[in-house]
Amino acid sequence: MIGTLDPKIPSGPLAQKWRNHRDHLRLVSPNNRRKLEIIVVGSGLAGGSAAATLGELGYRVKCFCFQDSPRRAHSIAAQGGINAAKNYQNDGDSVYRLFHDTIKGGDFRSREANVYRLAEIANNIIDQCVAQGVPFAREYSGYLANRSFGGAQVSRTFYARGQTGQQLLLGCYQALCRQIAAGTVRMFPQTEMLDLVIVEGQAKGIITRSLHSGNIDRHAADAVVLATGGYGNVFYLSTNARGCNVTATYRAYKRGALFANPSFTQIHPTCIPVSGEHQSKLTLMSESLRNDGRVWVPKRKEDREKAPGEIPEADRDYYLERKYPSYGNLAPRDISSRAAKEVCDEGRGVGPGGRGVYLDFADAIKRLGGETIRERYGNLFEVYEKITGEDAYEVPMRIYPAVHYTMGGLWVDYDLMCNVPGLFVIGEANFSDHGANRLGASALMQGLADGYFVLPNTLPNYLTGQMGKRPSPDSPEFLKTEQDVRARIERLLKVNGTRSLDSFHRELGLLLWEKCGMSRHEKGLREALQKIPELREEFWRDVRVLGSDEDFNQSLERAGRVADFLEFAELMCEDALERDESAGAHFREEHQTPDGEALRDDERHAAVFAWEFQGDGNPPKLHREPLRFETVHLTQRSYK
């Protein structure tokens, strides 16, 4: 069964769509705001900025995070920068150009109006963060510095060395702390959302478990905001923090929220390669390094075992510069990742197992001097040396693609509300802005745009009709949902099998990487759809979960998350199989151009695929939202 979705985008020229929405804030008076309560789940850049801004506006906010402090949200790991079209370099940048680059970078699979709004807001984000004291890099003159990122031929990325996410998060955190001190925001650290409560068809609260004490609590509100990030850890090895998971959004999906484009997973081209089965995560090397680093492999297979310094210039293949002369080393992430896989599959990869390529700074150091490179990327070089024991000032870095970001997420309309009234989804947890591939430095841009500017202006449009409708946490719906949560925990603890959680998660991740990773094909996806249910059955028959539910228990935390991954992985593969085309990071091997690039099918698949849960054991129902383009023209994406 296939339904059709209407995202309720206002009509009119692109530039007017967001401006016409800005009056929503006035619909709720300051006195009434104090009577309304909002739950925000997640305290990273999206959730923290949303909670801080809503508190500033006078709403009562409960903010939940499973970390011991909002400062430890995964946003802290973002390295390279945040985009905005300030045109400080006078290189021809503009809001329209940022909008167009983002649409093109996503291979024309994102909603045009949302992306334009994002591009418009981006400049305000920089002003906001500077006012907060975020220490962006500056030119000698004092102006904010910019650098380039993949998929753009202008310099529009603002940065703070390789710590941009950390510095932006600290700015957001101080704004959040101000509201905590003022009493408008209550913070619940070390608390995980385990289910969504629906009352009369609307999202009215959540069920949580304290990771410190094991206590399960009910929390009622007038609206719920999910800002819980992405699901990249379904692959086991990714650049995400170990705690990142799909639980909040997947449990919302099982309560009726539509999950959009789950197969759109971004592979980042510059990560430290896998070194062995002992690893539990991978480490990102910022895309900003490709500004000055040159990517290459030996031209001949027999040279791959040689030290890089022993391979003369004539025997090196700078394959990105060769294949994509217009963009070179700054080709978008999906294209750069597939190009690295291609040369490694040819047997020219370097390092253990031949799964690596060189990122070489020798030319940049010779041209600019070591001190300049140290000022731009010093902390990244330090991280690399600590992990590999190699000095990237002396020898090239070795990098290889890895799972990094997820463009899929819960479906939302133009107001960032999903199909379940009262449930708003922001940042990486929704699907809305990046299409089939995210350009570098756009994640921080979307998270802060949603939290600081979009949600505070659109949420009041829903809240105007919710005065006095907040249910009691003792209502039957809350009690029933809590009962479901307790039953699930009891079931996990009762299995008492022999296999560890990590063994199941690692097996699932390897299966997904091979069948639904950097490239996919119909045969592999069907094999995965056969094996995932078998693995899930074995999990519920033989998993070993230690400890009890009444205390600090990391094994139990992890068990719930792995159980959700084992269900969600099947939805990912269903989506990848249904989308019978290649688009951006979703590369179906059956659909490629003669030179190996992604080949879209705009006639059948220029749409958002949003899936509706139909009950355990039943196939999900597919809804399509047709993508309409008023301004950009659908063309074959080319970076040559």
C-alpha positions as CSV (number, residue, x, y, z in Angstrom):
1,M,0.0,0.0,0.0
2,I,1.3,3.5,-0.9
3,G,0.0,6.7,0.5
4,T,0.8,10.3,-0.5
5,L,2.0,12.9,2.0
6,D,1.4,16.7,2.0
7,P,4.1,18.6,3.9
8,K,1.9,21.7,4.2
9,I,4.4,24.1,2.7
10,P,3.0,27.6,2.3
11,S,2.6,28.8,-1.3
12,G,4.4,31.7,-2.8
13,P,8.0,32.6,-3.9
14,L,10.7,30.8,-2.0
15,A,12.0,33.9,-0.2
16,Q,8.5,34.5,1.3
17,K,7.8,31.0,2.7
18,W,9.8,31.3,5.8
19,R,9.1,35.0,6.4
20,N,5.3,34.3,6.3
21,H,5.9,31.8,9.2
22,R,7.6,34.2,11.5
23,D,4.3,35.6,13.0
24,H,3.5,32.3,14.7
25,L,5.4,33.3,17.9
26,R,2.9,36.0,18.6
27,L,0.0,33.5,18.8
28,V,0.9,32.5,22.4
29,S,1.0,35.4,24.9
30,P,3.8,35.6,27.5
31,N,1.4,34.8,30.3
32,N,0.2,31.6,28.5
33,R,3.7,30.5,27.7
34,R,4.4,30.1,31.5
35,K,1.4,27.6,31.6
36,L,2.7,25.4,28.8
37,E,5.3,22.7,29.3
38,I,7.5,21.3,26.5
39,I,9.7,18.2,26.7
40,V,13.0,18.3,24.7
41,V,14.8,15.0,24.4
42,G,18.4,15.5,23.5
43,S,20.8,18.3,24.6
44,G,23.2,18.6,21.7
45,L,23.3,21.6,19.4
46,A,19.7,21.1,18.2
47,G,18.2,20.1,21.5
48,G,20.2,22.4,23.7
49,S,19.6,25.5,21.5
50,A,15.9,24.6,21.3
51,A,15.6,24.2,25.1
52,A,17.5,27.4,25.8
53,T,15.5,29.5,23.3
54,L,12.1,28.1,24.4
55,G,13.1,28.8,28.0
56,E,14.2,32.3,27.1
57,L,10.7,32.8,25.5
58,G,9.1,31.9,28.8
59,Y,7.9,28.3,28.2
60,R,8.5,25.7,30.9
61,V,10.9,23.1,29.5
62,K,12.1,19.7,30.6
63,C,15.3,18.7,28.8
64,F,16.5,15.1,28.9
65,C,19.9,13.6,27.9
66,F,21.5,10.3,28.6
67,Q,24.9,11.8,29.1
68,D,26.1,13.0,32.5
69,S,26.1,16.6,31.2
70,P,24.8,18.4,28.0
71,R,28.5,19.2,27.4
72,R,29.1,15.6,26.5
73,A,26.5,15.5,23.7
74,H,27.9,14.1,20.4
75,S,27.8,17.5,18.8
76,I,31.1,18.1,20.6
77,A,32.7,15.7,18.1
78,A,32.0,17.9,15.0
79,Q,35.3,19.2,13.8
80,G,35.5,21.1,10.5
81,G,33.0,24.0,10.6
82,I,29.6,25.5,9.9
83,N,28.3,27.0,6.7
84,A,26.9,30.4,6.0
85,A,26.7,32.6,2.9
86,K,28.3,35.8,4.4
87,N,30.5,36.2,1.3
88,Y,33.4,37.6,3.4
89,Q,35.8,36.3,0.7
90,N,34.0,38.3,-2.0
91,D,34.1,35.1,-4.1
92,G,30.6,35.2,-5.4
93,D,28.8,33.4,-2.5
94,S,25.1,34.2,-1.8
95,V,22.1,32.7,0.0
96,Y,20.9,31.3,-3.3
97,R,24.2,29.7,-4.1
98,L,24.3,28.0,-0.7
99,F,20.8,26.8,-1.3
100,H,21.6,25.5,-4.7
101,D,24.9,23.8,-3.6
102,T,22.9,22.0,-0.8
103,I,20.1,20.8,-3.1
104,K,22.7,19.6,-5.6
105,G,24.9,18.0,-2.9
106,G,21.8,16.0,-1.8
107,D,21.3,14.8,-5.4
108,F,18.0,16.6,-5.6
109,R,16.3,14.4,-3.0
110,S,15.6,17.1,-0.4
111,R,12.7,19.5,0.0
112,E,13.4,22.7,-1.8
113,A,11.6,25.1,0.6
114,N,13.2,23.7,3.7
115,V,16.7,24.0,2.2
116,Y,16.1,27.6,1.1
117,R,14.9,28.5,4.6
118,L,18.1,26.9,6.0
119,A,20.3,28.9,3.7
120,E,18.5,32.1,4.7
121,I,18.9,31.5,8.4
122,A,22.5,30.4,8.2
123,N,23.9,34.0,8.4
124,N,21.9,34.7,11.6
125,I,23.4,31.6,13.2
126,I,26.9,33.0,12.8
127,D,25.8,36.4,14.3
128,Q,24.2,34.5,17.2
129,C,27.2,32.4,18.0
130,V,29.6,35.4,17.7
131,A,27.4,37.2,20.2
132,Q,27.7,34.2,22.5
133,G,31.5,34.4,22.4
134,V,32.2,31.4,20.2
135,P,35.9,31.8,19.2
136,F,35.7,31.5,15.5
137,A,39.0,31.7,13.6
138,R,39.8,35.2,12.4
139,E,41.9,36.8,9.7
140,Y,44.8,39.1,10.7
141,S,42.4,42.0,10.0
142,G,40.0,40.7,12.6
143,Y,37.3,39.5,10.2
144,L,36.0,36.0,10.6
145,A,38.0,33.5,8.6
146,N,36.4,31.0,6.1
147,R,37.6,27.9,4.4
148,S,36.2,25.6,1.7
149,F,34.4,22.3,2.2
150,G,33.4,19.5,-0.3
151,G,30.7,20.3,-2.8
152,A,31.4,24.1,-2.9
153,Q,33.7,26.3,-5.0
154,V,33.5,29.2,-2.6
155,S,34.8,29.6,1.0
156,R,31.8,29.7,3.3
157,T,32.7,27.5,6.2
158,F,33.3,29.2,9.6
159,Y,35.5,27.3,12.0
160,A,37.4,27.1,15.3
161,R,40.4,25.0,14.3
162,G,39.2,21.4,14.4
163,Q,37.0,22.0,17.4
164,T,34.0,23.8,15.9
165,G,31.4,21.5,17.3
166,Q,32.9,21.8,20.8
167,Q,33.0,25.6,20.7
168,L,29.4,25.9,19.4
169,L,28.2,23.4,22.0
170,L,29.8,25.4,24.8
171,G,28.1,28.6,23.5
172,C,24.8,26.7,23.4
173,Y,25.4,25.2,26.8
174,Q,26.0,28.5,28.5
175,A,22.7,29.7,27.1
176,L,21.0,26.6,28.4
177,C,22.6,27.1,31.8
178,R,21.3,30.6,32.0
179,Q,17.7,29.2,31.6
180,I,18.3,26.4,34.1
181,A,19.4,29.1,36.6
182,A,16.3,31.2,35.7
183,G,14.1,28.2,36.4
184,T,12.5,28.0,33.0
185,V,14.4,24.8,32.0
186,R,14.7,21.7,34.2
187,M,17.6,19.4,33.2
188,F,17.4,15.6,33.5
189,P,20.9,14.2,32.8
190,Q,21.6,10.4,32.7
191,T,18.0,9.9,31.7
192,E,17.0,7.9,28.6
193,M,13.7,8.1,26.8
194,L,12.3,4.6,26.3
195,D,8.9,5.4,24.8
196,L,6.5,8.0,23.5
197,V,3.0,8.5,25.1
198,I,0.1,9.2,22.7
199,V,-3.1,10.6,24.2
200,E,-6.1,11.0,21.8
201,G,-3.8,10.9,18.8
202,Q,-1.3,13.5,20.1
203,A,2.2,13.3,21.6
204,K,1.7,14.2,25.2
205,G,4.7,12.8,27.1
206,I,7.5,10.2,27.4
207,I,8.5,7.3,29.6
208,T,12.1,7.5,30.9
209,R,14.6,5.4,32.8
210,S,17.3,6.9,35.0
211,L,20.6,5.4,33.9
212,H,21.9,6.2,37.4
213,S,19.2,4.6,39.6
214,G,17.1,2.5,37.2
215,N,13.9,4.3,38.2
216,I,11.2,4.5,35.5
217,D,9.2,7.7,35.4
218,R,6.3,9.3,33.5
219,H,6.6,12.8,32.1
220,A,3.6,14.7,30.7
221,A,3.8,17.8,28.5
222,D,1.9,19.9,25.9
223,A,4.4,19.0,23.2
224,V,7.4,16.7,22.7
225,V,10.6,17.6,20.8
226,L,13.0,14.9,19.7
227,A,16.6,16.0,19.1
228,T,18.3,12.7,19.6
229,G,20.7,12.6,16.6
230,G,21.2,9.9,14.0
231,Y,21.4,6.1,13.9
232,G,24.8,5.5,12.3
233,N,25.8,3.1,15.1
234,V,23.4,0.5,13.5
235,F,26.6,-0.4,11.6
236,Y,28.5,-1.0,14.9
237,L,31.6,0.7,13.6
238,S,31.0,4.4,12.9
239,T,32.4,7.8,13.8
240,N,29.5,8.3,16.2
241,A,29.9,8.2,20.0
242,R,29.2,4.8,21.4
243,G,26.0,6.0,23.1
244,C,24.4,7.3,19.9
245,N,21.3,5.2,19.1
246,V,18.0,5.0,17.3
247,T,15.8,4.2,20.3
248,A,13.9,7.5,20.7
249,T,13.0,7.9,17.0
250,Y,12.4,4.2,16.5
251,R,10.0,4.0,19.5
252,A,8.2,7.0,18.1
253,Y,8.0,5.2,14.8
254,K,6.3,2.2,16.5
255,R,3.8,4.7,18.0
256,G,2.8,6.0,14.6
257,A,5.4,8.5,13.5
258,L,6.6,8.0,9.9
259,F,10.3,7.2,9.3
260,A,11.6,8.8,6.1
261,N,14.4,7.7,3.9
262,P,16.1,5.4,6.5
263,S,18.5,4.0,3.9
264,F,20.1,7.4,3.2
265,T,23.3,6.9,5.2
266,Q,26.4,9.1,4.7
267,I,29.8,7.6,4.4
268,H,32.6,10.1,5.3
269,P,35.7,9.8,3.2
270,T,38.3,10.9,5.7
271,C,38.3,8.6,8.7
272,I,41.2,6.7,10.4
273,P,41.0,3.1,8.9
274,V,39.8,0.1,10.8
275,S,42.8,-1.5,12.5
276,G,41.3,-4.7,14.0
277,E,38.3,-6.4,15.5
278,H,39.1,-4.9,18.9
279,Q,37.7,-1.5,17.8
280,S,34.3,-0.4,19.0
281,K,34.2,2.9,17.0
282,L,36.1,4.8,14.3
283,T,37.6,8.3,14.4
284,L,36.8,11.1,12.1
285,M,39.5,13.3,10.5
286,S,37.7,16.5,9.5
287,E,36.8,17.1,5.8
288,S,38.5,20.5,6.2
289,L,41.8,18.6,5.9
290,R,41.0,18.2,2.2
291,N,41.5,21.9,1.8
292,D,45.3,21.5,2.1
293,G,45.8,17.7,2.0
294,R,46.0,15.9,-1.4
295,V,44.5,12.4,-1.7
296,W,46.4,9.8,-3.5
297,V,47.4,6.1,-3.9
298,P,50.1,4.4,-5.9
299,K,49.5,3.9,-9.6
300,R,50.8,0.4,-9.4
301,K,49.6,-2.4,-7.1
302,E,53.2,-3.5,-6.4
303,D,54.0,-0.2,-4.8
304,R,51.3,-0.4,-2.1
305,E,53.7,-2.0,0.4
306,K,56.3,0.7,-0.1
307,A,56.7,3.7,2.3
308,P,55.0,6.7,0.8
309,G,58.3,8.6,0.6
310,E,59.7,5.9,-1.6
311,I,57.0,6.4,-4.3
312,P,58.0,9.2,-6.7
313,E,55.6,11.8,-7.8
314,A,55.2,10.3,-11.3
315,D,54.0,7.0,-9.7
316,R,51.2,8.6,-7.6
317,D,47.6,8.7,-8.6
318,Y,45.9,11.8,-7.3
319,Y,42.6,10.2,-8.3
320,L,40.2,12.9,-7.1
321,E,42.1,15.6,-9.0
322,R,42.2,13.3,-12.0
323,K,38.5,12.4,-12.0
324,Y,37.0,15.6,-10.8
325,P,39.2,18.4,-12.0
326,S,36.7,21.2,-11.1
327,Y,36.5,20.2,-7.4
328,G,39.5,18.0,-7.0
329,N,40.0,17.0,-3.4
330,L,36.9,18.9,-2.4
331,A,34.5,16.6,-4.2
332,P,31.4,15.8,-2.1
333,R,31.6,13.1,0.5
334,D,29.6,10.4,-1.2
335,I,31.6,10.7,-4.5
336,S,35.0,10.9,-2.6
337,S,34.1,7.8,-0.6
338,R,33.2,5.7,-3.6
339,A,36.3,6.8,-5.4
340,A,38.4,5.6,-2.4
341,K,36.6,2.3,-2.4
342,E,37.2,1.9,-6.1
343,V,41.0,2.3,-6.0
344,C,41.2,0.0,-2.9
345,D,39.1,-2.6,-4.7
346,E,41.6,-2.4,-7.6
347,G,44.3,-3.5,-5.2
348,R,46.0,-0.1,-4.8
349,G,44.9,0.7,-1.3
350,V,47.6,1.2,1.4
351,G,48.1,0.1,5.0
352,P,46.8,-3.1,6.6
353,G,44.4,-5.0,4.4
354,G,44.8,-2.5,1.6
355,R,41.9,-0.4,3.0
356,G,43.4,3.0,3.1
357,V,44.4,6.0,0.9
358,Y,46.9,8.7,1.6
359,L,46.0,12.3,2.7
360,D,49.3,14.1,2.1
361,F,50.2,17.6,3.4
362,A,53.7,17.8,2.1
363,D,52.8,20.3,-0.7
364,A,50.9,22.5,1.7
365,I,53.6,22.5,4.3
366,K,56.2,23.4,1.7
367,R,53.9,26.2,0.3
368,L,52.5,27.6,3.5
369,G,54.9,26.5,6.2
370,G,54.3,24.0,9.0
371,E,53.2,26.7,11.5
372,T,50.3,27.7,9.3
373,I,49.1,24.1,9.0
374,R,49.5,23.7,12.7
375,E,47.3,26.8,13.3
376,R,44.6,25.4,11.0
377,Y,44.5,21.8,12.0
378,G,46.9,21.3,14.9
379,N,44.5,19.4,17.2
380,L,43.5,17.1,14.4
381,F,47.1,16.1,13.8
382,E,47.5,15.5,17.5
383,V,44.4,13.2,17.5
384,Y,45.8,11.3,14.5
385,E,49.2,10.8,16.2
386,K,47.7,9.6,19.4
387,I,45.7,6.9,17.6
388,T,48.2,5.8,15.0
389,G,51.5,6.8,16.4
390,E,52.4,8.6,13.1
391,D,53.3,12.2,12.7
392,A,51.2,13.6,9.8
393,Y,53.7,16.5,9.4
394,E,56.3,14.0,8.3
395,V,54.3,11.2,6.6
396,P,50.9,11.2,4.9
397,M,47.8,10.4,6.9
398,R,46.1,7.1,6.0
399,I,42.3,7.4,5.7
400,Y,39.3,5.4,4.5
401,P,35.5,5.9,4.3
402,A,33.4,5.2,7.4
403,V,29.7,5.6,8.4
404,H,29.3,9.2,9.8
405,Y,25.9,10.8,9.4
406,T,22.3,9.7,8.6
407,M,20.2,11.8,6.3
408,G,17.1,9.7,7.0
409,G,15.0,10.4,10.1
410,L,11.4,10.9,11.2
411,W,9.3,12.6,8.6
412,V,8.4,16.2,9.4
413,D,6.3,18.9,7.7
414,Y,7.5,22.5,7.1
415,D,6.9,23.3,10.8
416,L,9.2,20.4,11.8
417,M,6.2,18.5,13.3
418,C,5.8,14.9,12.3
419,N,2.5,13.2,11.3
420,V,1.8,12.6,15.0
421,P,0.4,16.0,16.2
422,G,2.5,17.5,19.0
423,L,5.7,15.6,18.1
424,F,8.4,17.8,16.7
425,V,11.7,16.5,15.4
426,I,14.8,18.6,14.8
427,G,18.4,18.2,13.8
428,E,19.8,14.9,12.6
429,A,16.7,13.1,14.1
430,N,14.6,14.3,11.2
431,F,15.0,13.8,7.4
432,S,14.3,17.3,6.1
433,D,17.3,19.2,4.8
434,H,20.0,17.1,3.3
435,G,18.4,14.7,0.7
436,A,20.5,11.7,-0.3
437,N,23.9,13.2,0.8
438,R,24.9,15.9,3.3
439,L,27.5,18.4,2.3
440,G,30.3,19.0,4.9
441,A,29.6,21.7,7.6
442,S,25.9,21.5,7.1
443,A,25.0,19.4,10.1
444,L,25.9,22.2,12.6
445,M,24.1,24.6,10.4
446,Q,20.8,22.6,10.4
447,G,21.0,21.8,14.2
448,L,21.3,25.4,15.2
449,A,18.9,26.7,12.6
450,D,16.2,24.3,13.9
451,G,16.9,24.9,17.5
452,Y,17.5,28.7,17.6
453,F,15.3,29.9,14.8
454,V,12.8,27.5,13.2
455,L,11.2,25.5,16.1
456,P,10.6,28.5,18.4
457,N,8.7,30.2,15.6
458,T,6.7,27.1,14.4
459,L,5.9,25.3,17.7
460,P,3.5,28.1,18.9
461,N,1.3,27.4,15.9
462,Y,0.5,24.0,17.5
463,L,0.5,25.2,21.1
464,T,-2.2,27.8,20.5
465,G,-4.8,25.0,20.6
466,Q,-3.3,23.1,23.6
467,M,-4.0,25.3,26.5
468,G,-5.4,23.2,29.4
469,K,-5.1,20.0,27.5
470,R,-2.0,18.5,29.2
471,P,-3.0,15.1,30.6
472,S,-2.0,13.8,34.0
473,P,1.0,11.4,34.1
474,D,-1.3,9.1,35.9
475,S,-3.7,8.8,33.0
476,P,-4.4,5.3,31.5
477,E,-2.3,6.0,28.4
478,F,0.8,6.8,30.5
479,L,0.2,3.8,32.8
480,K,-0.2,1.5,29.8
481,T,3.0,2.8,28.0
482,E,5.0,2.4,31.2
483,Q,3.7,-1.1,31.5
484,D,5.0,-1.8,28.0
485,V,8.4,-0.4,28.9
486,R,8.7,-2.6,32.0
487,A,7.6,-5.7,30.1
488,R,10.3,-5.1,27.5
489,I,13.0,-4.7,30.1
490,E,11.8,-7.8,31.9
491,R,11.9,-9.8,28.7
492,L,15.5,-8.7,28.0
493,L,16.7,-9.7,31.4
494,K,14.9,-13.1,31.3
495,V,16.6,-14.4,28.2
496,N,19.8,-15.3,30.1
497,G,21.5,-16.7,27.1
498,T,25.2,-17.2,26.2
499,R,26.0,-14.6,23.5
500,S,27.2,-11.1,24.3
501,L,25.5,-7.9,23.1
502,D,28.6,-6.8,21.2
503,S,28.7,-10.1,19.3
504,F,25.2,-9.5,18.0
505,H,25.7,-5.8,17.3
506,R,29.0,-6.5,15.5
507,E,27.5,-9.2,13.3
508,L,24.6,-7.0,12.4
509,G,26.9,-4.1,11.6
510,L,29.1,-6.2,9.3
511,L,26.1,-7.5,7.5
512,L,24.7,-4.0,6.9
513,W,28.1,-2.6,5.8
514,E,28.4,-5.4,3.2
515,K,24.8,-5.4,2.0
516,C,23.5,-1.9,2.6
517,G,26.7,0.2,3.0
518,M,28.7,2.2,0.6
519,S,27.1,0.4,-2.3
520,R,24.1,-1.9,-2.5
521,H,22.4,-4.3,-5.0
522,E,19.1,-6.1,-5.1
523,K,20.6,-9.6,-4.4
524,G,22.5,-8.4,-1.3
525,L,19.6,-6.5,0.1
526,R,17.3,-9.5,-0.2
527,E,20.0,-11.6,1.5
528,A,20.1,-9.0,4.4
529,L,16.3,-9.0,4.7
530,Q,16.5,-12.8,5.1
531,K,19.3,-12.8,7.6
532,I,18.3,-9.9,9.9
533,P,15.1,-11.6,11.2
534,E,17.1,-14.8,11.8
535,L,19.7,-12.8,13.8
536,R,16.9,-11.0,15.7
537,E,15.3,-14.3,16.7
538,E,18.7,-15.6,17.9
539,F,19.1,-12.4,19.9
540,W,15.9,-12.9,21.8
541,R,16.8,-16.6,22.3
542,D,20.4,-16.4,23.3
543,V,21.5,-12.9,24.4
544,R,23.1,-12.4,27.8
545,V,22.1,-9.3,29.7
546,L,23.8,-8.9,33.0
547,G,22.6,-7.2,36.2
548,S,19.1,-6.0,37.2
549,D,16.7,-3.2,36.2
550,E,16.9,-1.5,39.6
551,D,20.4,0.0,39.5
552,F,23.0,1.4,37.2
553,N,23.2,-1.2,34.4
554,Q,25.1,-0.4,31.2
555,S,24.4,-3.9,29.9
556,L,20.7,-3.3,30.1
557,E,21.0,0.1,28.4
558,R,22.9,-1.4,25.6
559,A,20.6,-4.3,25.2
560,G,17.6,-2.1,24.5
561,R,19.5,-0.1,21.9
562,V,20.8,-3.2,20.1
563,A,17.3,-4.7,20.1
564,D,16.0,-1.6,18.4
565,F,18.9,-1.7,15.9
566,L,18.0,-5.3,15.0
567,E,14.5,-4.1,14.1
568,F,15.5,-0.9,12.5
569,A,18.1,-2.5,10.2
570,E,15.3,-4.4,8.4
571,L,13.5,-1.1,7.7
572,M,16.7,0.4,6.3
573,C,17.1,-2.5,3.9
574,E,13.4,-2.4,2.9
575,D,13.8,1.3,2.0
576,A,17.1,0.7,0.1
577,L,15.4,-2.1,-1.9
578,E,12.3,-0.1,-2.7
579,R,14.3,2.9,-3.9
580,D,15.3,1.3,-7.2
581,E,17.7,4.0,-8.3
582,S,21.1,5.5,-7.2
583,A,21.0,8.9,-5.5
584,G,23.8,10.5,-3.6
585,A,25.0,8.2,-0.8
586,H,22.4,5.6,-1.8
587,F,24.3,3.8,-4.5
588,R,22.5,0.9,-6.2
589,E,25.1,-0.9,-8.4
590,E,22.5,-1.7,-11.0
591,H,21.9,2.1,-11.6
592,Q,25.1,3.9,-12.5
593,T,26.3,6.0,-15.4
594,P,29.0,4.6,-17.8
595,D,31.7,6.4,-15.7
596,G,30.4,5.0,-12.4
597,E,28.4,7.9,-11.0
598,A,24.9,7.6,-9.4
599,L,22.1,7.4,-11.9
600,R,18.7,8.8,-10.5
601,D,15.3,7.9,-11.7
602,D,13.4,11.2,-11.3
603,E,10.3,9.9,-13.0
604,R,9.6,7.3,-10.4
605,H,11.6,8.2,-7.3
606,A,11.8,12.0,-7.0
607,A,10.1,11.6,-3.7
608,V,10.5,11.2,0.1
609,F,9.9,7.6,1.1
610,A,8.1,7.6,4.5
611,W,7.4,4.3,6.2
612,E,4.5,3.6,8.6
613,F,4.7,0.9,11.2
614,Q,2.0,-1.8,10.8
615,G,2.6,-4.0,13.8
616,D,5.3,-6.5,14.7
617,G,5.7,-9.1,12.0
618,N,3.9,-7.1,9.3
619,P,5.6,-5.2,6.4
620,P,5.5,-1.4,6.9
621,K,3.3,0.8,4.7
622,L,5.1,3.2,2.3
623,H,3.9,6.8,1.9
624,R,5.5,9.1,-0.7
625,E,5.9,12.8,-0.6
626,P,6.5,14.0,-4.2
627,L,9.4,16.5,-4.4
628,R,8.5,19.6,-6.3
629,F,11.2,22.0,-7.6
630,E,10.2,25.6,-8.4
631,T,13.6,27.1,-8.7
632,V,16.3,24.5,-9.4
633,H,16.2,22.2,-12.3
634,L,16.7,18.4,-12.0
635,T,20.0,17.6,-13.8
636,Q,22.6,14.9,-13.7
637,R,24.8,15.8,-10.8
638,S,28.4,16.4,-12.0
639,Y,31.5,17.6,-10.1
640,K,33.9,17.0,-13.0
